Amino acid sequence: MKTNLYTAVFLIMIAATNRLNAQSISYTYEHDDPFDIKNFSATIDPFFIDVNGHNGYSFGWGARAEFMAGKRLLVNFDMRTGFGTNLYRKSNENTRNYFNMEGGLGLVLVNRMKRKNVPIILSQTTSGNTKTTVYIKGGVPANCRFLFALRGGFLQYTNSLNYEKIADSLLTFNDITYREAKTGNVFKDTISDLGTDIAQVGGIYIPAVYAGLQFRRIRNLLIDVSGWGYRGNMMYSDFYVDVLFAPLIGIKDFKNPDGTTYKVKHQETTNLGWRLGWFLRKPKDQGFSFKLEIGSRPGFKAPKNTNVPVNKSNMYCMMTFGLYIPLKIKPFYDGE
Amino acid sequence: MKKNVTTFCLLLLATLTKAQTVGMNCQYFPGLQVGFVSVKATNNAQFSKYRFGAATPLLMIDRITNRWYVNMDFNALYYAATQTNKANDDRIKISKAEGGLYAGRVGYMFGEKDDFRFGVNGNIGFLTSNLDSIDRPLKQRGYINYGLGVLAYKKIGKFRAVAKVGYELYRKKNFITKGSGFYLEGTLGYSFFQKYGLSVMPCFYSKKFDYIPLAEKSAGTMTEAKGKVRSFVLRVGLTKFF
């Protein structure tokens, strides 16, 4: 037994030594220039999904573009329209389809390159529930480009609105609270003899301006690792934080089949919102680009009796992806 | 062993390097199409014939490189998804879902010249055709397809052309008892700006089925009907040229 134990320990030690030896690897640089990139990308997104407090969820298609228009200027555009907007089908009159369009500029304040070690994955295997990843220990020195920019732009958003998710004491229909309206004739089809219930849904429109900070990282490293082949660390990613200001929170008027139009208002609104976003693509090659955004849209104020001043009805999480076309386009503003 | 691996890597690298100059990638992700689909049935109590314009949105990739041909087809699934707003409100007269819910082809290309390749491919997937005159795309029944095809690629000046022919069999328990069909597809691509451009893809599909209509299946009588689906479409979309 003791001999077996020693043998096992010895074998483990040999295995560990071999693993250490595996890290004694050599590599040559194929390219490592984060300035050698395609500065424009255009994407048609076949699918996005926006999970939100207004109507639950919306999905559809979109189009995006981003452009490094020079050393000092960034341009971005994003449009999405729903083909699967939850609750939209509930009414031909009162709801709105999901639509979001925004465009903006960024002024680059920092555009620098630094040499630092980046991780390189040599192999990744999965056996059962165990995933084994072999890295080059300590990483590989690479040129990493970093941009910091101030950004701002315009945004407009429409969607269907589920009244049931809004505080029923603050939402009013011609000055009747939603709480009272639910028991009256506002949501009854009094034209038909059956007096059927009408879906308690509406539409919302938010035009806004946004301003924030943008952090872009670009890595364009490809190495030839002896015995492993080509491995790389290529990344063109954005992280941004924005504050949104909406001068108007437009809730669509509610129309009953009897012809009565009710002005819908929320008694306590907030003009401010916020969002965090990530965007990812490759610096030079074509591929899929992803964008993820979470935040809180301007809209309804949080109830006063809550500890955290966040209204869940304004919250959203959006993810979109598409095959982008990267192009090298002559910059037109260097800011110098 | 290490020598073999190195040699293999070098050969693979040579193949990939060559792939930069031959082929094109039709990225209909999404793309558009126009055309028509006609469905004829005999011994079906619900209908005998109808015809409709092809669904407009596409989601497919058709990629030819130096050695490999890959096709991924989600056209019917994507069309169904794009109709969600309308379909649940009974605003669709007839479902236009035709083709791949999730289907694919993989082929190998032969030839050494930069301007010509010839290849063979295998097809497998899950397709749908509106054999039940259904108006909700996501309610349509699907069937398995498998088959073989041949294709040829030619570079003519600034144009790239592809021709594809194939034969497929269709099966699905309690739906398709016997089915077969063929397709003819062509592609003409032109690069406008930095390796990117547009391509048009005229396609003709002919399918024959012995099938059990949904009404018969629901009633439990399982009486078979015969169906013919023919479609001619012209697809357009963004394309990358290698």
Boltz contact constraints between the chains, C-beta under 6 A:
constraints:
  - contact:
      token1: [A, 46]
      token2: [B, 29]
      max_distance: 6.0
  - contact:
      token1: [A, 46]
      token2: [B, 30]
      max_distance: 6.0
  - contact:
      token1: [A, 46]
      token2: [B, 59]
      max_distance: 6.0
  - contact:
      token1: [A, 83]
      token2: [B, 82]
      max_distance: 6.0
  - contact:
      token1: [A, 83]
      token2: [B, 84]
      max_distance: 6.0
  - contact:
      token1: [A, 83]
      token2: [B, 85]
      max_distance: 6.0
  - contact:
      token1: [A, 84]
      token2: [B, 84]
      max_distance: 6.0
  - contact:
      token1: [A, 85]
      token2: [B, 85]
      max_distance: 6.0
  - contact:
      token1: [A, 88]
      token2: [B, 85]
      max_distance: 6.0
  - contact:
      token1: [A, 89]
      token2: [B, 88]
      max_distance: 6.0
  - contact:
      token1: [A, 89]
      token2: [B, 89]
      max_distance: 6.0
  - contact:
      token1: [A, 229]
      token2: [B, 9]
      max_distance: 6.0
  - contact:
      token1: [A, 323]
      token2: [B, 27]
      max_distance: 6.0
  - contact:
      token1: [A, 323]
      token2: [B, 29]
      max_distance: 6.0
  - contact:
      token1: [A, 325]
      token2: [B, 196]
      max_distance: 6.0
  - contact:
      token1: [A, 327]
      token2: [B, 194]
      max_distance: 6.0
